[in-house]
Structures are given as structure tokens and as C-alpha cells.
């Protein structure tokens, strides 16, 4: 199973960064390989924000849509994502946010398995590189939105 993690310090508040991560419908604007995004459901439930969303990911002739369950735990400043449907056999994606002096350290872990065994092998080889590109995109987007002089 492809598995990777990345950690970044980004100059913005924790709440700004959490809002950016939860702004799923705008992912196609700045997230590499994200072609489309759609939110089906968004509801508050106590200390949780629950979202059901589709992401269409692709490059060149390859593209696929997967449905995910996104849970923001407001008390723990974390987001937990699992797959509901699509090309993924398994997905576990964790974001954790920690703010100090208007800088937020975000850690992002992804563990997944595609239903297609061959694609799993291909993805394992380049996954950390892809995850770094995605982290770069979130950092750049946060800097554009929140660090206007």
C-alpha cells in the first residue's frame, strides 16, 4: 500500500489553514491532478463537521472519481478522511494542525490502496513526490490568501 507523510510550517492561523483544507470545491484551482470536486453533504454534529465529497483525480488519459467521508474534529484540530466509493480499496488520510505565533504546523499522512494491483505498484514509486507537490500547493495557496502585504 502506498503510504507517505509530510509536515510543513505555514504562516497563517490554524483556523485559516483548516478552512483552506475544507474548501474542497476549490481544489481544482490549486491542487495538482485534481480535475473536479463536489460536496454532497456538509453538516455540523457536536464537535465535528462532517462532509461527503467527490474528487476527480487524473493526469493525461487517466482519471477517476472517488467519494470520501471527511470529518473535522474541532477539539483535536484534526481532519480524518476515508473512502466511501471509487477506485480505492482503502484510504486513510489524516491532517493535524498546531498553531504557534500565527504559524501553523500541519502534518498530513496518507495511506491507501487502489483496487488495481498494477497501479498500486506504479503509485508506490512516485507517491512521496506527489504528496510533496500537493503540500507545496496548499502552502502556496495559503501564502496567496493569507499573507497579503
Beta strands, then each sheet from edge to edge (+ up, - down):
strand 1: 2-10
strand 2: 34-45
strand 3: 48-59
strand 4: 62-73
strand 5: 78-85
strand 6: 88-100
strand 7: 103-114
sheet 1: 1+ 7- 6+ 5- 4+ 3- 2+
end
